Each structure stands twice: as structure tokens, then as C-alpha cells.
């Protein structure tokens, strides 16, 4: 798969697990635009700190969380939407 061009993407968490090192790993599906359906895997360092990054022992609690993926200089950052 080609890298995502710099830009902003609407995404939703479709998979989440803890890696062998304990770091959160999430798969994000792009929900709008020409890249809709593409799935991007990120590790915790690319997730803004907050509810998703500090998920309790069960990382599946973040499944279905929508958010925004920013790509700048080829570096992705995911910001989850705040839950009420």
C-alpha cells in the first residue's frame, strides 16, 4: 500500500490490541473520501494521549471510536473524538 499523503482523514477504530511490549496497537479505517476503506495500523506513540491511549487492560473498549487522522510530513497522528 502506498503511504497516505499529508492531509486530514476521518477514521474509526476497527481493531485494537496490546503488542508484546504492552503498547497499544490500533487499526483505523478511513471513512470518507477517495481513500475510504483503507486501513492504517498505528502504535500508541501515534495516538494523542487521552482516553484511547490510556485504555484499561481491555483495549477492545476503544473499538468503534471515531476520530481524525492527521498526516504531516509522512507522520500520522490519531485524535479520538471525545466521548460524552
C-alpha positions as CSV (number, residue, x, y, z in Angstrom):
1,X,0.0,0.0,0.0
2,X,1.3,3.5,-0.8
3,X,1.8,5.9,2.1
4,X,-1.0,8.3,2.9
5,X,-0.4,11.7,1.5
6,X,-0.3,14.6,4.0
7,X,-3.8,15.6,5.0
8,X,-6.7,15.0,7.3
9,X,-8.8,11.8,7.3
10,X,-12.0,10.8,9.1
11,X,-11.4,7.4,10.7
12,X,-12.9,4.8,13.1
13,X,-11.1,2.3,15.2
14,X,-11.7,-1.2,13.8
15,X,-9.2,-3.3,15.7
16,X,-7.2,-2.7,19.0
17,X,-4.8,-4.8,20.9
18,X,-1.8,-4.6,23.2
19,X,1.5,-5.5,21.5
20,X,4.0,-7.9,23.1
21,X,5.7,-4.8,24.6
22,X,2.4,-3.6,26.1
23,X,2.0,-0.7,23.7
24,X,-1.5,-0.1,22.2
25,X,-1.8,-1.0,18.6
26,X,-4.9,0.1,16.7
27,X,-6.2,-0.3,13.1
28,X,-8.1,2.7,11.7
29,X,-10.4,2.5,8.7
30,X,-10.8,5.7,6.7
31,X,-14.5,6.5,6.4
32,X,-14.7,9.3,3.8
33,X,-13.0,10.4,0.6
34,X,-11.0,8.7,-2.1
35,X,-9.1,6.6,0.4
36,X,-12.3,5.3,2.1
37,X,-11.9,1.7,3.2
38,X,-8.1,1.9,3.6
39,X,-6.9,0.5,6.9
40,X,-4.0,2.0,8.7
41,X,-2.2,0.4,11.7
42,X,-0.8,2.7,14.3
43,X,1.1,2.2,17.6
44,X,0.5,4.1,20.7
45,X,3.1,6.7,20.1
46,X,1.0,8.0,17.1
47,X,-2.1,8.3,19.3
48,X,-2.8,11.5,21.1
49,X,-2.8,10.9,24.8
50,X,-6.2,10.7,26.4
51,X,-9.0,8.1,26.6
52,X,-7.8,5.8,23.8
53,X,-4.1,5.8,24.6
54,X,-4.6,5.1,28.3
55,X,-7.2,2.4,27.7
56,X,-7.5,-0.1,30.5
57,X,-6.4,-3.7,30.2
58,X,-9.0,-4.5,27.6
59,X,-8.0,-2.5,24.5
60,X,-11.2,-3.6,22.7
61,X,-13.0,-0.9,24.7
62,X,-11.9,1.5,22.0
63,X,-13.5,-0.4,19.1
64,X,-15.8,1.8,17.1
65,X,-14.3,5.1,18.4
66,X,-14.3,7.7,15.6
67,X,-11.7,10.3,15.3
68,X,-9.4,12.2,13.0
69,X,-6.1,11.1,11.5
70,X,-3.6,13.8,10.6
71,X,-0.6,13.1,8.4
72,X,2.1,15.7,8.3
73,X,5.5,15.1,6.8
74,X,4.5,11.5,6.4
75,X,3.9,11.1,10.2
76,X,0.4,10.1,11.3
77,X,-1.3,11.2,14.5
78,X,-4.7,10.0,15.6
79,X,-7.0,12.1,17.7
80,X,-10.1,10.3,19.0
81,X,-13.4,12.1,19.4
82,X,-14.2,12.9,22.9
83,X,-16.9,10.6,24.4
84,X,-19.7,12.3,26.3
